[in-house]
Amino acid sequence: MVPNSYLYIFLFLPITVLMYGLAHRIRPLYGKLVLIIAGTVFYTCGRLETAYALLSSSALTYLCALLLKKRSLKQLLYVPVIVNIAILFWFKYTGFFLSILGSQTALQILLPVGISFYTFQQIAYLVSVDRKQIEPALLDYLAYILYFPKLLMGPLAEPADLITQFSDPERKAFEAEAFAEGVRLFSYGLLKKVILADTFARAIALINADLSTATAAECLLMMVFYTFEIYYDFSGYSDMALGASKMMNLEIPVNFNRPYRAVNIRDFWKRWHMSLTQFFTKYVYIPLGGSRNGTWKTYRNTMIVFLISGLWHGANWTFLLWGFLHGLLSCFDRMTQTIQDKIPKILRWIVTFIAVSFLWLLFSASSVREWTDLIMKIFRWKDIAIRPEIPEVFRIFGNVLPGTYTAMILFLGSGLVLSILPEHTENRRNGWNMILAAAAFALSVLFLGTESVFLYFGF
């Protein structure tokens, strides 16, 4: 089940919100049971064949959490963490590493949806138990792991924060203001996905169908299209997750804060997928020593984090190189921060946006060679013709807008403007915002059509 489906929007989500509200009002324990059942239905609907991976990981994690409570042995923490990572490695990276070793064996391993995200949540839970931040309790644990808004694609939530909310009898399960805010966030998130991300995706698919004949202008457009597609796809999902949570008066972390307003790569990672950045900072960067042990060790720790981040995103040399280059640029920013502060922000923003876009092109490429070929084609700039089918993709409103390129330019302009506007601010729950949210919801449902998979479902 995906959040941009009729089944989720008109059946699963309303029933879950209603049942959770009624159950939690009677007793928080019943509210947790509703969330556990809802998460199980949400995950197994359409992907029952891979649920055993989540079941195995969860059983191991909770058993070890109980042992950690009884015996404060650090070694007990290492075992389930290593096993969880080993499960992730088997499903996601076995084929990649076999290819590195020169093996001709072709393994067909079905990747469980959400494994990269729930593996990190398992690790966070174990560390929280080890640090005495939470007490292991089966219903609390299951409600946390199976909490459906964050189960497949995050945001990565701290166990203590979420479990405390589940157990708080004073937190009303239904609050009109929170529900209205949730509807607003969900509607805008759905609009981002259905209208913006999916439209950019269709244009990319058209160019990607035959890259060998794509012109320099088409390659450049594909890069810009993907820059906006991945943002609106992932931030749209995050907004829908935030919205679904707020409908139940629950809070999960905000994942984006105008990332395309960043003025360097370090700034970008403070704004993009913030829960992942915080996870790596807390569980990898700081344990390695962070920035406490001198400049070169700081750079070393930064590179390790970004290499892990790159590999976490996918089993391909493109992701490793993507992580490496982001790490390299992050170290460069740290080294030149004093100099950068003297450069006008607008120039730093332009350079950062271009750098991020070229690295997104690498992220989307099937190989490093494909990425370099696309870059060379763009920089040679020999052919700037654009097939008429490409701008036609953006005419989703028919002939309302005159001109072949008008709709495409409008989408690109809207993509840029909306990406640098504030993501979430207070005091936006007024009448006009709710009218706009209602319009966004209606428009999105009108164009929902066939379900489209979210990009991060594959990570």
C-alpha positions as CSV (number, residue, x, y, z in Angstrom):
1,M,0.0,0.0,0.0
2,V,1.3,3.4,-0.9
3,P,0.2,6.8,0.6
4,N,-0.7,8.1,-2.9
5,S,-3.4,5.5,-3.5
6,Y,-7.2,5.7,-3.3
7,L,-7.1,2.7,-0.8
8,Y,-4.8,4.6,1.6
9,I,-6.4,8.1,1.2
10,F,-10.1,7.1,1.4
11,L,-10.1,3.9,3.4
12,F,-7.0,3.0,5.4
13,L,-6.0,6.5,6.7
14,P,-9.5,7.6,7.8
15,I,-10.3,4.3,9.5
16,T,-6.9,4.3,11.3
17,V,-7.2,7.9,12.5
18,L,-10.8,7.3,13.7
19,M,-10.0,4.0,15.4
20,Y,-6.8,5.3,17.0
21,G,-8.7,8.4,18.3
22,L,-11.5,6.2,19.9
23,A,-9.1,3.6,21.3
24,H,-6.5,6.0,22.8
25,R,-9.3,8.0,24.4
26,I,-10.4,4.9,26.3
27,R,-6.8,3.8,27.2
28,P,-3.4,4.5,25.5
29,L,-2.8,0.7,25.5
30,Y,-5.7,0.3,23.1
31,G,-4.3,3.1,20.9
32,K,-1.0,1.2,20.6
33,L,-2.8,-1.9,19.5
34,V,-4.6,0.0,16.8
35,L,-1.2,1.3,15.6
36,I,0.3,-2.1,15.6
37,I,-2.6,-3.6,13.6
38,A,-2.6,-0.7,11.2
39,G,1.2,-0.9,10.7
40,T,1.0,-4.7,10.0
41,V,-1.8,-4.2,7.5
42,F,0.0,-1.3,5.8
43,Y,3.3,-3.2,5.4
44,T,2.0,-6.6,4.4
45,C,-0.6,-5.3,1.9
46,G,1.0,-6.2,-1.4
47,R,4.4,-7.2,0.0
48,L,3.7,-10.2,2.3
49,E,6.6,-12.2,0.6
50,T,9.2,-9.9,2.2
51,A,7.6,-9.4,5.6
52,Y,9.7,-12.2,7.1
53,A,12.7,-9.9,7.0
54,L,11.0,-7.4,9.2
55,L,9.6,-10.1,11.5
56,S,13.1,-11.7,11.9
57,S,14.8,-8.4,12.6
58,S,12.1,-7.3,15.1
59,A,12.1,-10.6,17.0
60,L,15.9,-10.5,17.3
61,T,15.9,-6.8,18.3
62,Y,13.3,-7.1,21.0
63,L,14.8,-10.3,22.5
64,C,18.2,-8.6,22.8
65,A,16.6,-5.5,24.2
66,L,15.2,-7.6,27.0
67,L,18.7,-9.1,27.6
68,L,20.2,-5.6,27.6
69,K,17.8,-4.6,30.4
70,K,18.8,-7.6,32.6
71,R,22.5,-7.5,31.9
72,S,24.4,-4.3,31.2
73,L,27.0,-5.8,29.0
74,K,28.1,-3.7,26.1
75,Q,28.8,-6.9,24.0
76,L,25.1,-7.6,24.0
77,L,24.5,-4.4,22.1
78,Y,26.9,-5.3,19.3
79,V,25.4,-8.7,18.5
80,P,21.9,-7.5,17.4
81,V,23.3,-4.4,15.7
82,I,25.7,-6.5,13.7
83,V,23.0,-9.0,12.8
84,N,20.6,-6.3,11.7
85,I,23.2,-4.8,9.5
86,A,24.1,-8.3,8.2
87,I,20.4,-8.8,7.2
88,L,20.4,-5.4,5.4
89,F,23.7,-6.4,3.8
90,W,22.4,-9.7,2.5
91,F,19.3,-8.3,0.9
92,K,20.8,-5.1,-0.5
93,Y,24.5,-5.6,-1.1
94,T,25.2,-9.3,-1.8
95,G,25.0,-9.0,-5.5
96,F,27.0,-5.8,-5.6
97,F,29.9,-7.2,-3.6
98,L,29.9,-10.5,-5.6
99,S,30.2,-8.4,-8.7
100,I,33.2,-6.6,-7.2
101,L,34.8,-10.0,-6.5
102,G,34.3,-11.0,-10.1
103,S,31.7,-13.6,-9.4
104,Q,29.4,-14.5,-12.4
105,T,26.7,-15.8,-10.0
106,A,23.4,-13.9,-10.6
107,L,21.4,-13.7,-7.4
108,Q,17.8,-12.7,-7.5
109,I,17.1,-11.4,-4.0
110,L,13.8,-9.5,-3.5
111,L,14.6,-6.4,-1.5
112,P,12.1,-5.9,1.3
113,V,10.6,-2.4,1.1
114,G,11.7,-0.1,3.9
115,I,14.5,-2.3,5.1
116,S,17.1,0.5,5.1
117,F,14.8,2.6,7.3
118,Y,13.5,0.1,9.7
119,T,17.0,-1.4,10.2
120,F,18.2,2.1,11.4
121,Q,15.1,2.3,13.7
122,Q,16.0,-1.1,15.2
123,I,19.5,0.2,16.0
124,A,18.1,3.4,17.5
125,Y,15.8,1.3,19.7
126,L,18.6,-0.9,21.0
127,V,20.9,2.0,21.7
128,S,18.1,3.8,23.6
129,V,17.5,0.7,25.8
130,D,21.2,0.3,26.4
131,R,21.4,4.0,27.5
132,K,18.4,3.5,29.8
133,Q,16.4,6.1,27.9
134,I,13.5,3.6,27.5
135,E,12.4,0.4,29.1
136,P,11.7,-2.5,26.7
137,A,8.0,-3.2,26.5
138,L,6.6,-5.3,23.7
139,L,3.6,-3.1,22.8
140,D,5.7,0.0,22.9
141,Y,8.3,-1.6,20.7
142,L,5.9,-2.9,18.1
143,A,4.0,0.4,18.0
144,Y,7.3,2.2,17.4
145,I,8.7,-0.1,14.7
146,L,5.3,-0.6,12.9
147,Y,4.2,3.0,13.1
148,F,3.0,3.3,9.5
149,P,3.7,6.9,8.6
150,K,7.4,6.4,9.1
151,L,7.7,2.7,8.4
152,L,8.8,2.7,4.8
153,M,10.7,6.0,4.2
154,G,11.1,7.6,7.6
155,P,11.5,10.2,9.0
156,L,13.8,8.5,11.4
157,A,12.3,9.1,14.8
158,E,14.0,8.8,18.2
159,P,12.3,5.8,20.1
160,A,11.9,7.7,23.4
161,D,10.2,10.7,21.7
162,L,7.6,8.6,19.9
163,I,7.0,6.0,22.6
164,T,6.4,8.7,25.2
165,Q,3.7,10.2,22.9
166,F,2.0,6.8,22.5
167,S,1.9,6.3,26.3
168,D,0.8,9.8,27.3
169,P,-2.8,9.7,28.5
170,E,-2.9,13.6,28.5
171,R,-2.2,13.7,24.8
172,K,-5.6,13.7,23.3
173,A,-5.8,11.4,20.3
174,F,-8.0,13.9,18.5
175,E,-7.5,17.6,18.6
176,A,-9.3,19.8,16.0
177,E,-6.4,22.2,15.5
178,A,-3.8,19.4,15.1
179,F,-6.2,17.5,12.8
180,A,-6.6,20.5,10.6
181,E,-2.9,21.0,10.4
182,G,-2.5,17.3,9.5
183,V,-5.0,17.6,6.7
184,R,-3.1,20.7,5.4
185,L,0.3,19.0,5.5
186,F,-1.1,15.8,3.9
187,S,-2.8,17.7,1.1
188,Y,0.3,19.7,0.2
189,G,2.5,16.6,0.4
190,L,0.1,14.8,-2.0
191,L,0.2,17.8,-4.4
192,K,4.0,17.7,-4.3
193,K,4.0,14.0,-5.3
194,V,1.2,13.8,-7.8
195,I,1.4,17.1,-9.6
196,L,5.1,18.0,-9.4
197,A,7.2,14.9,-8.8
198,D,5.2,12.6,-11.1
199,T,5.1,15.1,-13.9
200,F,8.9,15.7,-13.7
201,A,9.3,11.9,-13.6
202,R,7.3,11.4,-16.8
203,A,9.5,13.9,-18.6
204,I,12.7,12.2,-17.3
205,A,11.4,8.8,-18.5
206,L,10.9,10.2,-22.0
207,I,14.5,11.4,-22.2
208,N,15.9,8.4,-20.4
209,A,14.2,6.0,-22.9
210,D,17.0,6.6,-25.3
211,L,19.9,8.5,-23.7
212,S,22.2,7.9,-26.7
213,T,20.2,10.2,-28.9
214,A,19.4,12.8,-26.2
215,T,20.7,16.3,-27.0
216,A,22.8,18.4,-24.7
217,A,19.7,20.6,-23.8
218,E,17.7,17.5,-23.1
219,C,20.4,16.1,-20.8
220,L,20.5,19.4,-19.0
221,L,16.8,19.5,-18.6
222,M,16.8,15.9,-17.3
223,M,19.3,16.9,-14.6
224,V,17.1,19.9,-13.5
225,F,14.0,17.7,-13.7
226,Y,15.5,15.1,-11.5
227,T,16.7,17.7,-9.0
228,F,13.1,18.8,-8.5
229,E,11.6,15.3,-8.8
230,I,13.6,13.8,-6.0
231,Y,12.9,16.8,-3.8
232,Y,9.1,16.9,-4.3
233,D,8.9,13.1,-4.3
234,F,10.6,12.7,-0.9
235,S,9.5,15.9,0.8
236,G,6.0,15.1,-0.4
237,Y,6.1,11.7,1.3
238,S,7.5,13.3,4.4
239,D,4.8,15.9,4.5
240,M,2.2,13.2,4.1
241,A,3.8,11.3,7.0
242,L,3.8,14.4,9.1
243,G,0.2,15.1,8.2
244,A,-1.0,11.6,9.0
245,S,0.7,11.8,12.4
246,K,-0.8,15.2,13.2
247,M,-4.2,13.9,12.4
248,M,-3.7,11.6,15.4
249,N,-2.1,14.4,17.4
250,L,1.4,12.7,17.2
251,E,4.6,14.4,16.2
252,I,7.4,13.0,14.1
253,P,10.6,14.8,13.0
254,V,10.5,17.4,10.1
255,N,12.7,16.1,7.3
256,F,13.3,19.1,5.1
257,N,14.0,22.8,5.7
258,R,14.3,24.6,2.3
259,P,17.3,22.5,1.2
260,Y,17.6,24.3,-2.1
261,R,18.3,27.5,-0.3
262,A,21.6,26.1,1.0
263,V,24.7,28.2,0.4
264,N,27.2,25.3,0.6
265,I,27.1,21.5,0.9
266,R,27.3,21.5,4.7
267,D,24.3,23.8,4.8
268,F,22.5,21.5,2.4
269,W,22.8,18.5,4.7
270,K,21.5,20.5,7.6
271,R,18.3,21.0,5.5
272,W,18.0,17.8,3.4
273,H,16.7,14.5,5.0
274,M,17.5,16.0,8.4
275,S,16.5,12.9,10.4
276,L,19.1,10.9,8.5
277,T,21.7,13.5,9.1
278,Q,20.9,13.5,12.8
279,F,21.0,9.7,12.9
280,F,24.5,9.6,11.3
281,T,25.7,12.4,13.6
282,K,24.5,10.7,16.7
283,Y,25.3,7.0,15.9
284,V,28.3,7.3,13.7
285,Y,30.0,10.7,13.6
286,I,30.1,11.4,17.4
287,P,31.1,7.8,18.4
288,L,34.0,8.1,15.9
289,G,35.1,11.2,17.8
290,G,33.2,13.9,15.8
291,S,35.3,17.1,15.6
292,R,36.9,16.7,19.0
293,N,40.2,15.1,18.0
294,G,41.8,17.5,15.6
295,T,41.2,18.7,12.0
296,W,42.3,15.7,10.1
297,K,40.3,13.2,12.2
298,T,37.3,15.5,11.7
299,Y,37.8,15.2,7.9
300,R,38.2,11.4,8.3
301,N,35.1,11.1,10.3
302,T,33.2,13.2,7.8
303,M,34.3,11.1,4.9
304,I,33.3,7.9,6.7
305,V,29.8,9.2,7.4
306,F,29.3,10.3,3.8
307,L,30.6,7.0,2.4
308,I,28.3,5.1,4.6
309,S,25.5,7.4,3.6
310,G,26.2,6.8,-0.1
311,L,26.3,3.0,0.4
312,W,23.1,3.1,2.5
313,H,21.3,4.7,-0.4
314,G,22.1,1.9,-2.9
315,A,24.4,-0.9,-4.0
316,N,26.1,0.8,-6.9
317,W,29.4,2.6,-7.5
318,T,27.3,5.7,-8.3
319,F,26.0,6.0,-4.8
320,L,29.5,5.4,-3.3
321,L,30.9,8.1,-5.5
322,W,27.9,10.4,-4.7
323,G,28.6,10.0,-1.0
324,F,32.4,10.5,-1.5
325,L,31.9,13.7,-3.5
326,H,29.4,15.1,-0.9
327,G,31.9,14.3,1.8
328,L,34.8,15.9,-0.1
329,L,32.8,19.1,-0.7
330,S,31.7,19.1,3.0
331,C,35.3,19.0,4.0
332,F,36.2,21.7,1.5
333,D,33.4,23.9,3.0
334,R,34.8,23.4,6.5
335,M,38.3,24.4,5.3
336,T,37.2,27.5,3.4
337,Q,34.3,28.7,5.6
338,T,36.1,32.0,6.5
339,I,36.7,32.7,2.8
340,Q,33.1,31.7,1.8
341,D,31.6,34.1,4.4
342,K,33.1,37.0,2.4
343,I,31.4,35.9,-0.9
344,P,27.9,37.2,-1.6
345,K,25.2,34.6,-0.6
346,I,23.5,34.7,-4.0
347,L,26.7,33.5,-5.7
348,R,27.2,30.8,-3.1
349,W,23.6,29.7,-3.5
350,I,24.0,29.4,-7.3
351,V,27.2,27.4,-7.1
352,T,25.7,25.1,-4.4
353,F,22.5,24.5,-6.4
354,I,24.5,23.6,-9.5
355,A,26.8,21.3,-7.6
356,V,23.9,19.5,-5.9
357,S,22.1,19.2,-9.3
358,F,25.2,17.6,-11.0
359,L,25.5,15.2,-8.0
360,W,21.8,14.3,-8.3
361,L,22.5,13.4,-11.9
362,L,25.1,11.0,-10.6
363,F,22.6,9.7,-8.0
364,S,20.1,8.9,-10.8
365,A,22.5,7.4,-13.3
366,S,22.8,3.7,-13.8
367,S,26.6,3.9,-13.9
368,V,29.5,6.3,-13.3
369,R,30.3,6.1,-17.1
370,E,26.7,7.1,-17.9
371,W,27.1,10.1,-15.6
372,T,30.4,11.3,-17.1
373,D,29.0,10.9,-20.6
374,L,26.0,13.0,-19.7
375,I,28.2,15.7,-18.2
376,M,30.5,15.8,-21.2
377,K,27.5,16.0,-23.5
378,I,26.1,19.0,-21.5
379,F,29.5,20.8,-21.5
380,R,30.1,20.3,-25.2
381,W,26.7,21.9,-25.8
382,K,26.7,20.9,-29.5
383,D,23.0,20.2,-29.9
384,I,20.4,22.2,-28.1
385,A,17.3,20.9,-29.8
386,I,14.4,19.7,-27.6
387,R,11.9,17.1,-28.8
388,P,8.4,18.6,-28.7
389,E,7.1,15.5,-26.7
390,I,9.1,16.7,-23.7
391,P,7.4,20.1,-23.1
392,E,4.1,18.4,-24.0
393,V,4.4,16.2,-20.8
394,F,3.9,19.4,-18.7
395,R,0.6,20.3,-20.3
396,I,-1.4,18.3,-17.8
397,F,-4.1,21.0,-17.7
398,G,-4.7,20.7,-21.5
399,N,-4.5,23.8,-23.6
400,V,-5.2,26.3,-20.7
401,L,-1.7,27.7,-21.3
402,P,-0.7,28.8,-24.8
403,G,2.7,28.0,-26.3
404,T,4.7,24.8,-26.5
405,Y,7.1,25.6,-23.7
406,T,4.9,27.7,-21.4
407,A,3.8,24.9,-19.2
408,M,7.3,23.5,-18.9
409,I,8.7,26.9,-17.9
410,L,5.8,27.3,-15.4
411,F,6.6,23.9,-13.8
412,L,10.3,24.7,-13.6
413,G,9.6,28.1,-12.2
414,S,7.1,26.8,-9.7
415,G,9.5,24.0,-8.8
416,L,12.2,26.5,-7.9
417,V,10.1,29.0,-6.1
418,L,8.2,26.4,-4.0
419,S,11.4,24.7,-3.1
420,I,12.9,27.8,-1.5
421,L,9.7,28.8,0.4
422,P,9.4,27.9,4.1
423,E,8.5,24.2,4.5
424,H,6.7,24.5,7.9
425,T,5.9,27.6,9.9
426,E,3.7,28.3,12.8
427,N,0.4,30.1,12.6
428,R,-0.5,28.8,9.1
429,R,-3.7,27.2,10.1
430,N,-6.0,30.0,9.0
431,G,-9.0,29.9,6.7
432,W,-7.1,30.7,3.5
433,N,-4.6,28.0,4.1
434,M,-7.3,25.5,4.6
435,I,-9.0,26.6,1.4
436,L,-5.7,26.2,-0.5
437,A,-5.2,22.8,1.1
438,A,-8.6,21.7,0.1
439,A,-7.9,22.9,-3.5
440,A,-4.5,21.0,-3.4
441,F,-6.2,17.8,-2.2
442,A,-8.9,18.0,-4.9
443,L,-6.5,18.7,-7.7
444,S,-4.2,15.9,-6.5
445,V,-7.0,13.4,-6.4
446,L,-8.2,14.5,-9.8
447,F,-4.8,13.6,-11.3
448,L,-4.0,10.6,-9.1
449,G,-4.8,8.1,-11.8
450,T,-2.4,5.2,-11.6
451,E,-0.2,4.8,-8.4
452,S,3.4,5.8,-8.8
453,V,6.1,4.4,-6.6
454,F,8.1,6.8,-4.4
455,L,11.8,7.1,-5.2
456,Y,13.0,6.2,-1.7
457,F,11.0,3.0,-1.7
458,G,14.0,1.4,-3.3
459,F,16.5,2.5,-0.7
